[in-house]
């Protein structure tokens, strides 16, 4: 470790993402760093974009760390993939997590690689007991290698392979139990899947074990003319997702909320309007919970 690395490590606060955060993307970083809007409390990165890369990627990460709490969300170590985990990459990721005193790292409950080749998309897992065992094994190995809690994200899907032995929320619950891990609940993914596959999103959220939720994702999606909803992260957040977020926060309590935007970028001020609306929902639900927890005042 170099001296400057050592000094930075000592200075790094424990990861304390609070309030509403924004996914750090090149397209947004200049506006974010110049404006330093008070509404944005933290940022989330895909570590694959930064590990082993210098230049503008390294300086963007340094700048993000200097200004924000940084949370990591992986894209390549999906917990349902049949391939073994990438030990070399995970050593680098562990160093990155140590440097920012991370409390958790998240990956997707999906698969995306086979025989060393990666799919561009996250692929759905069969809702089977064998897939539960495989995912739980991988999550436990990730936790051992990374030395932080692992949160798994519920993924969007457009069909699931094989004969289902349980439904989606039962599958998520079984994996959480078997791996004894945390969950990053993507509210938009619950909404998208509920519309595409016909279930009640509020009932789904109510069955998520609240004590395991460490973070939420919110994003926009695209509705095709045939009604199929595509999880693009390239549209404004829809009203149904805002409402579902309110229900989710009332169930899980106050956890950090991340706005994901990955394309079709609007003016930065428009994105901040969405951040402000998410924060207004967060504070309203928190305040309502505090009021209802007050002891009854007797005359
Ligand atoms: Fe997400």
Boltz pocket constraint, residues with backbone or C-beta under 6 A from the ligand:
constraints:
  - pocket:
      binder: B
      contacts: [[A, 153], [A, 154], [A, 186], [A, 217], [A, 260]]
      max_distance: 6.0
